[in-house]
Amino acid sequence: MKMKLMSKLTALALAVVLAFGAASCSTADQSWSAEKDGDRLPVGVYVYNLYAAINTAKQQEGVDSSVSLLDQQIDGQSAEDWIRAEALRYTKEIYYLRDQLDALGIPLTEDEQAQAESLAASAWGYIPDSVKKYVAQDSFVIAYGETSVMYSKLFDAIYGEGGSNEVPDDDLRAYFEDTYYDFDYVLSSLSYKEDTELTGEEGESSEMTEEEASARRELFEGYAEKINAGEMTMEEAAEDFASVISSEDEELTHQLIDGAYIDSYFPDGVRAALDEMADGEVRTLEVSTLSDGILLLQKNAISDAYDTFLETESNRDTLLVGLKSDEFAASVESGCDALEGVTFNDEAISTYKVSEFYTFTPSSSSSAS
C-alpha cells in the first residue's frame, strides 16, 4: 500500500514538473527572431523572410513547378531545409547591411527611412493573408523596405561614383555594347488582315489567304532588298506599308534594350538574327507568337547609342546593376556567413512551418497528364 502511494506521489510530482516545464516553454518570449548587440528583430521579420525564401526557392535551377516544392531538393538538401537556411540568412543580412553602412558612416537618413516605409506600404497589398497573420507592418518595413534601401545604398557606395570600387566608364560602355541591342522594325501578320484593310463588305474574312500572305512576304522582302541597296530607308518602308494597309497609325518601332528583354518579350529567333546581322543590315524574319507574322528588321550600331542611353540618369544605375549585381550579391552572402554575434530565437522561429506559407497548385497541364 505504501509503495503504491509513493509511486503515485512520484508520478504526480513528475507530472507537475513536466507541466511546469511545458508552461515555461510556452511562455518564453517569442516576439523576437534574432538579436545582435542588444538589437532585436521582431519575429515577423523572420516570418516574412521565410515567405520570401519560398519564392526564391521556386526560381532555383532544377526546381520542377509540376511537383510540390516541398517534395524536392535544392543544392543537395531538402527544399524545406534550404528555405529555412535562406530565411535565416535574409534575417542575418539586415545586421550585415546595417554594420556595413555604419562602418562607412552612412546609416539610413530620415528621408531614406521614409523611402523604406513608402516601399513597404506599396508592396503590403501583395502580401498574402497567411503571412500578414504573423507579420506586422513595422516588421515588414524592416524586412522589405529598409533592407531594400540599405542594399541599394551599399551597392552605390561601393560601385557608384566616388565609391570604393567605382566602375570606370569604359567598363560600363563595354558592358552596354556586349549586352544591349539597337534596332528598328516593322511587323505584319501573315495570318490576319489589319482592321484598316477590311472593306466592311458582307461575308468578308479577316483571315489572310495564302496568296495574300505570300504577297505580304514579297512586299517585306522587297523593302529589305531596297534598303540594303541604299534605295530606301526604314522610315520610308514604314510609310509605304502604312499606305498599303490604309493606316495612319503604322509607324517604325525603335528599340534599345538588353538581350534578356528580347529573350523574354520578343519572338524566338529575333536575338539570334540580330547577333548574325551587320550594323545597318536589314532582313526579314518570319516569327510566330499568337499567330504567324513577318518582321522587317534593321540592326543599328550599338556603339552609337551609348551616350544617348546615358542621357536618362537612371540608365547608368541600370548598367551598374546589370554589370555588378551578381558580384555584389555574392559579397553580401559571404559577408553574412562570416558575420558573428547574431543569436536566433530558435524557440520562436521553429514554430513557423514552411507549409503554412506554401500551397502546391498543380498546373493545368500537369494535372491533365
C-alpha positions as CSV (number, residue, x, y, z in Angstrom):
1,M,0.0,0.0,0.0
2,K,2.8,2.4,1.0
3,M,4.7,1.5,-2.2
4,K,1.7,2.2,-4.3
5,L,1.2,5.6,-2.6
6,M,4.8,6.5,-3.1
7,S,4.6,5.6,-6.8
8,K,1.5,7.6,-7.2
9,L,3.1,10.6,-5.5
10,T,6.2,10.3,-7.6
11,A,4.1,10.2,-10.8
12,L,2.1,13.2,-9.7
13,A,5.4,15.1,-8.9
14,L,6.8,14.2,-12.3
15,A,3.6,15.4,-14.0
16,V,3.8,18.7,-12.2
17,V,7.5,19.1,-13.2
18,L,6.6,18.3,-16.8
19,A,3.6,20.6,-16.8
20,F,5.7,23.4,-15.4
21,G,8.4,22.8,-18.0
22,A,5.8,22.9,-20.8
23,A,4.3,26.1,-19.4
24,S,7.8,27.6,-19.2
25,C,8.4,26.8,-22.9
26,S,5.0,28.2,-24.0
27,T,5.5,31.4,-22.1
28,A,9.0,32.1,-23.4
29,D,9.4,35.4,-25.3
30,Q,8.5,34.6,-28.9
31,S,8.2,38.2,-30.0
32,W,11.7,38.4,-31.5
33,S,13.6,36.3,-34.1
34,A,17.2,37.5,-33.9
35,E,19.5,39.6,-31.8
36,K,22.8,41.3,-32.2
37,D,24.5,43.6,-29.7
38,G,21.2,44.1,-27.9
39,D,19.3,44.9,-31.1
40,R,16.3,42.5,-31.5
41,L,14.4,42.0,-34.7
42,P,10.7,41.2,-34.4
43,V,9.7,37.6,-35.2
44,G,7.6,39.0,-38.1
45,V,10.8,39.8,-39.9
46,Y,11.8,36.2,-39.9
47,V,8.3,35.1,-41.0
48,Y,8.4,37.4,-44.0
49,N,11.9,36.2,-44.9
50,L,10.6,32.6,-44.7
51,Y,7.9,33.6,-47.2
52,A,10.5,35.4,-49.4
53,A,12.8,32.3,-49.3
54,I,9.9,30.1,-50.6
55,N,9.6,32.4,-53.6
56,T,13.3,32.3,-54.1
57,A,13.3,28.5,-53.9
58,K,10.7,28.3,-56.7
59,Q,13.2,30.0,-59.1
60,Q,16.1,27.8,-58.4
61,E,17.6,25.8,-61.2
62,G,16.2,22.3,-61.4
63,V,13.0,23.0,-59.4
64,D,10.0,21.4,-61.1
65,S,6.9,23.5,-60.9
66,S,4.7,20.5,-61.7
67,V,5.8,18.9,-58.4
68,S,5.3,20.2,-54.9
69,L,8.3,22.3,-53.9
70,L,8.4,20.5,-50.5
71,D,8.9,17.2,-52.2
72,Q,12.1,18.4,-54.0
73,Q,15.7,19.0,-53.2
74,I,17.8,22.2,-53.8
75,D,21.5,22.1,-53.7
76,G,21.6,18.6,-52.3
77,Q,19.2,19.2,-49.3
78,S,15.5,19.1,-48.8
79,A,13.7,22.2,-50.1
80,E,12.3,22.9,-46.6
81,D,15.8,22.9,-45.1
82,W,17.1,25.1,-47.9
83,I,14.3,27.5,-47.4
84,R,14.8,27.7,-43.6
85,A,18.5,28.4,-44.1
86,E,17.8,31.1,-46.7
87,A,15.3,32.7,-44.3
88,L,17.9,32.8,-41.6
89,R,20.4,34.4,-44.0
90,Y,18.0,37.0,-45.1
91,T,17.4,37.9,-41.5
92,K,21.1,38.0,-40.7
93,E,21.6,40.1,-43.8
94,I,19.8,43.0,-42.1
95,Y,22.5,43.2,-39.4
96,Y,25.2,42.9,-42.0
97,L,23.9,45.8,-44.1
98,R,23.5,48.0,-41.0
99,D,27.0,47.2,-39.9
100,Q,28.5,48.0,-43.3
101,L,26.6,51.3,-43.7
102,D,27.6,52.2,-40.1
103,A,31.2,51.4,-40.8
104,L,31.1,53.7,-43.9
105,G,29.5,56.4,-41.8
106,I,26.3,56.4,-43.9
107,P,23.4,54.9,-42.0
108,L,20.0,55.5,-43.4
109,T,18.9,59.1,-43.3
110,E,15.4,60.2,-42.3
111,D,14.5,60.6,-46.0
112,E,15.7,57.1,-46.7
113,Q,13.8,55.7,-43.8
114,A,10.7,57.4,-45.2
115,Q,11.5,55.8,-48.6
116,A,11.7,52.4,-46.9
117,E,8.3,53.0,-45.3
118,S,6.9,54.0,-48.7
119,L,8.3,51.0,-50.4
120,A,6.8,48.7,-47.8
121,A,3.4,50.5,-48.0
122,S,3.3,50.0,-51.8
123,A,4.1,46.3,-51.5
124,W,2.0,45.5,-48.5
125,G,-1.1,44.8,-50.6
126,Y,0.7,42.0,-52.4
127,I,1.5,40.0,-49.2
128,P,-0.9,37.1,-48.7
129,D,-3.1,36.9,-45.6
130,S,-1.3,33.8,-44.4
131,V,1.8,35.9,-44.0
132,K,0.1,39.1,-42.7
133,K,-1.3,36.9,-39.9
134,Y,2.2,36.9,-38.3
135,V,3.8,40.0,-39.8
136,A,3.0,43.4,-38.5
137,Q,3.6,46.3,-40.9
138,D,6.5,47.6,-38.8
139,S,8.2,44.2,-39.3
140,F,7.5,44.4,-43.0
141,V,9.1,47.8,-43.1
142,I,12.3,46.3,-41.7
143,A,12.3,43.1,-43.6
144,Y,11.4,44.6,-47.0
145,G,11.6,48.3,-47.0
146,E,14.7,49.0,-45.0
147,T,16.5,46.0,-46.4
148,S,15.9,47.1,-50.0
149,V,17.0,50.7,-49.3
150,M,20.1,49.6,-47.4
151,Y,21.0,47.1,-50.1
152,S,20.9,49.7,-52.8
153,K,22.7,52.3,-50.7
154,L,25.6,49.9,-50.0
155,F,25.8,48.9,-53.7
156,D,26.0,52.6,-54.7
157,A,28.6,53.3,-52.0
158,I,30.8,50.5,-53.5
159,Y,30.3,50.7,-57.3
160,G,28.8,54.2,-57.8
161,E,30.5,57.5,-58.5
162,G,33.2,58.0,-55.8
163,G,32.7,54.5,-54.4
164,S,35.3,52.3,-53.0
165,N,35.2,50.2,-56.2
166,E,33.9,52.7,-58.7
167,V,33.2,51.2,-62.1
168,P,35.1,53.1,-64.9
169,D,33.0,54.5,-67.8
170,D,35.0,52.3,-70.2
171,D,33.7,49.2,-68.3
172,L,30.1,50.4,-68.5
173,R,30.4,51.1,-72.2
174,A,31.9,47.7,-72.9
175,Y,29.1,46.0,-70.9
176,F,26.5,48.1,-72.7
177,E,27.9,47.2,-76.1
178,D,28.1,43.5,-75.2
179,T,24.6,43.1,-73.9
180,Y,22.3,45.8,-75.5
181,Y,20.8,45.9,-78.9
182,D,19.6,48.9,-81.0
183,F,17.2,48.0,-83.8
184,D,14.1,49.2,-85.7
185,Y,11.3,47.0,-87.0
186,V,8.0,46.9,-88.8
187,L,5.7,44.0,-88.1
188,S,2.9,42.5,-90.1
189,S,0.7,39.5,-89.5
190,L,0.8,36.7,-92.1
191,S,-2.5,35.2,-90.7
192,Y,-4.9,38.2,-90.3
193,K,-5.5,41.4,-92.1
194,E,-5.3,44.7,-90.3
195,D,-8.6,46.3,-89.4
196,T,-7.8,49.1,-91.8
197,E,-7.5,46.6,-94.7
198,L,-11.1,45.4,-94.3
199,T,-13.7,47.0,-96.6
200,G,-16.7,46.1,-94.4
201,E,-18.3,44.0,-97.2
202,E,-20.7,41.3,-96.0
203,G,-19.1,38.0,-95.6
204,E,-15.5,39.4,-95.7
205,S,-13.0,37.4,-93.8
206,S,-10.2,38.9,-91.6
207,E,-8.1,35.9,-92.3
208,M,-5.4,36.2,-94.9
209,T,-5.4,33.8,-97.8
210,E,-2.2,32.0,-98.8
211,E,-2.0,34.4,-101.8
212,E,-2.3,37.4,-99.5
213,A,0.3,36.1,-97.1
214,S,2.7,35.4,-100.0
215,A,2.2,38.9,-101.3
216,R,3.0,40.4,-97.8
217,R,6.2,38.3,-97.7
218,E,7.2,39.6,-101.1
219,L,6.4,43.2,-100.1
220,F,8.7,43.0,-97.0
221,E,11.4,41.2,-98.8
222,G,11.3,43.9,-101.4
223,Y,11.7,46.5,-98.7
224,A,14.7,44.7,-97.3
225,E,16.3,44.5,-100.7
226,K,15.8,48.2,-101.5
227,I,17.1,49.3,-98.1
228,N,20.2,47.2,-98.2
229,A,20.8,48.6,-101.7
230,G,20.5,52.2,-100.4
231,E,17.4,52.8,-102.5
232,M,15.0,53.2,-99.5
233,T,15.1,53.9,-95.7
234,M,13.3,52.0,-92.9
235,E,11.2,55.1,-92.3
236,E,10.1,55.1,-96.0
237,A,9.4,51.4,-95.8
238,A,7.2,52.0,-92.8
239,E,5.4,54.9,-94.5
240,D,4.8,52.8,-97.6
241,F,3.5,49.8,-95.6
242,A,1.1,52.2,-93.8
243,S,-0.3,53.3,-97.2
244,V,-0.6,49.7,-98.3
245,I,-2.8,48.8,-95.3
246,S,-4.6,52.2,-95.3
247,S,-3.4,53.0,-91.8
248,E,-2.4,56.4,-90.3
249,D,-1.1,54.7,-87.2
250,E,1.6,52.4,-88.6
251,E,5.0,53.7,-87.5
252,L,8.5,52.4,-87.4
253,T,9.3,50.9,-84.0
254,H,12.6,51.6,-82.4
255,Q,14.1,49.5,-79.6
256,L,17.2,50.0,-77.4
257,I,17.1,47.1,-74.9
258,D,19.2,44.3,-73.5
259,G,19.3,40.8,-74.7
260,A,17.4,39.4,-71.7
261,Y,14.5,41.6,-72.5
262,I,14.5,40.4,-76.1
263,D,14.5,36.8,-74.9
264,S,11.6,37.4,-72.6
265,Y,9.3,39.5,-74.7
266,F,10.2,39.1,-78.4
267,P,9.5,36.1,-80.6
268,D,12.1,33.3,-80.9
269,G,14.8,34.0,-83.3
270,V,15.0,37.8,-83.1
271,R,18.1,37.9,-80.9
272,A,19.8,35.2,-82.9
273,A,19.1,37.2,-86.1
274,L,20.5,40.4,-84.6
275,D,23.6,38.6,-83.5
276,E,24.2,37.5,-87.1
277,M,23.5,40.8,-88.7
278,A,26.0,43.6,-89.5
279,D,25.3,47.1,-88.4
280,G,22.9,48.8,-90.8
281,E,21.8,45.5,-92.3
282,V,18.1,44.8,-92.9
283,R,16.5,41.4,-93.3
284,T,13.0,39.8,-93.0
285,L,12.3,37.3,-90.3
286,E,9.2,35.2,-90.0
287,V,8.0,34.9,-86.4
288,S,5.3,33.1,-84.5
289,T,3.5,34.5,-81.4
290,L,-0.2,34.1,-81.2
291,S,-0.2,33.9,-85.0
292,D,2.3,33.9,-87.8
293,G,3.9,37.2,-88.7
294,I,6.9,38.8,-90.5
295,L,9.4,41.3,-89.3
296,L,11.3,43.9,-91.3
297,L,14.3,44.2,-89.0
298,Q,17.2,46.6,-89.1
299,K,20.2,46.4,-86.8
300,N,21.7,49.7,-85.7
301,A,25.3,50.3,-84.4
302,I,25.1,49.9,-80.7
303,S,28.3,51.9,-80.2
304,D,26.4,55.0,-81.4
305,A,23.7,54.6,-78.8
306,Y,25.7,54.7,-75.5
307,D,25.7,58.5,-75.0
308,T,22.0,58.8,-75.8
309,F,21.2,55.9,-73.4
310,L,23.0,57.7,-70.6
311,E,21.0,60.9,-71.1
312,T,18.4,59.2,-68.9
313,E,20.0,59.4,-65.5
314,S,18.6,56.2,-64.1
315,N,20.1,54.2,-67.1
316,R,23.6,54.4,-65.6
317,D,22.3,52.7,-62.5
318,T,20.6,50.1,-64.7
319,L,24.0,49.3,-66.3
320,L,25.8,49.2,-62.9
321,V,23.2,46.7,-61.6
322,G,23.5,44.6,-64.7
323,L,27.3,44.6,-64.5
324,K,27.9,44.2,-60.8
325,S,24.7,42.8,-59.2
326,D,25.9,39.1,-59.1
327,E,29.3,40.1,-57.7
328,F,27.6,42.3,-55.0
329,A,25.1,39.6,-54.1
330,A,28.0,37.1,-53.6
331,S,29.9,39.5,-51.4
332,V,26.9,40.2,-49.2
333,E,26.2,36.5,-48.9
334,S,29.8,35.7,-47.9
335,G,29.7,38.7,-45.5
336,C,26.6,37.3,-43.9
337,D,28.2,33.9,-43.5
338,A,31.2,35.5,-41.7
339,L,29.2,37.8,-39.5
340,E,29.5,36.9,-35.8
341,G,27.4,37.8,-32.8
342,V,23.9,37.1,-34.2
343,T,21.7,34.9,-32.0
344,F,18.5,33.4,-33.3
345,N,15.5,32.7,-31.1
346,D,15.1,29.1,-32.1
347,E,12.0,28.6,-29.9
348,A,10.2,31.3,-31.7
349,I,11.2,30.6,-35.3
350,S,10.7,26.9,-35.0
351,T,7.0,27.4,-34.5
352,Y,6.6,28.6,-38.1
353,K,6.3,25.9,-40.7
354,V,7.1,26.3,-44.4
355,S,3.9,24.5,-45.3
356,E,1.9,27.4,-43.6
357,F,3.0,29.7,-46.4
358,Y,3.2,27.4,-49.4
359,T,0.4,25.6,-51.2
360,F,1.1,23.5,-54.2
361,T,-1.2,24.1,-57.0
362,P,-0.7,21.7,-60.0
363,S,-0.7,23.4,-63.3
364,S,-3.5,22.5,-65.7
365,S,-1.0,20.8,-68.0
366,S,0.4,18.6,-65.2
367,S,-3.0,17.7,-63.8
368,A,-4.3,16.8,-67.2
369,S,-1.4,14.4,-67.7
